[in-house]
Amino acid sequence: MNRRRVGVSLGGLLIAAGLAAFAGGALLHRWRAAAEDAAARQAVEIGRVVDEKLTGFKGELKRELEQVADIPQLRSALANRADAETIVDLSSTRTGGSRTEPGARRS
């Protein structure tokens, strides 16, 4: 009879340990799901912010390009596919900046 009680007690302990492990697994599953949801929301938010910034940047570039296209020398340089240094020189001349000599290197 004593052995039977020990067996029942051990069986009860095994059942309790199994239930505790199951509950722990369920809890870990919930935490993982919450972390994945938070990561997905964060990725969506980052994507939205990047899209907004890119849209603003594109708008600024379009406005600047329209302003530059109004300058005949720059329009000609763009049409002739001038290098970036030439375009910067023409832009700085337009805005009152110093202009480097052709072929001179910028420091």
Secondary structure, 3 states (H helix, E strand, C coil): CHHHHHHHHHHHHHHHHHHHHHHHHHHHHHHHHHHHHHHHHHHHHHHHHHHHHHHHHHHHHHHHHHHHHCCHHHHHHHHCCCCHHHHHHHHHHHCCCCCCCCCCCCC
